[in-house]
């Protein structure tokens, strides 16, 4: 099956539709003044990631968190996702609440887009790729992974890893580099069990 690239219209239209659906799905967070209050998200990840962001903004590398329990390693803990570039960058640029929301919303969109591009590369029609993206991206597992943000961050890379693996398998140019990058990002996202 030879890959026919999406037409210029559909290459923009379908990803834009997926982005619009994510905006509607998270409308209460984006425009309704609400925040994510999930069990692990609000009681574990948010305060720890906030602490790491505050330390980074002071110009320090957060190696050890003396405020959690009796002190815990921070940089060495994969669930802090500090080796995953979006986490420290967003916490450096945005307020902790906005950074946390942006990580959830952007990674949900990343999962949808990844599946769409993967399905298109495998030869599915635009409609088939869209339906597959919706089934994957709004599945119970993906939506409920928001309460464990590192799970959502890691899951969002699954379709990109499969896309890169297919490109590598077909010996297309840049496939191995793409696969290496996608896997590295998935590991760094903080939940290696899913990888």
Order of alpha helices (4+ residues) and beta strands (2+ residues): alpha-alpha-alpha-beta-beta-alpha-alpha-alpha-alpha-alpha-alpha-alpha
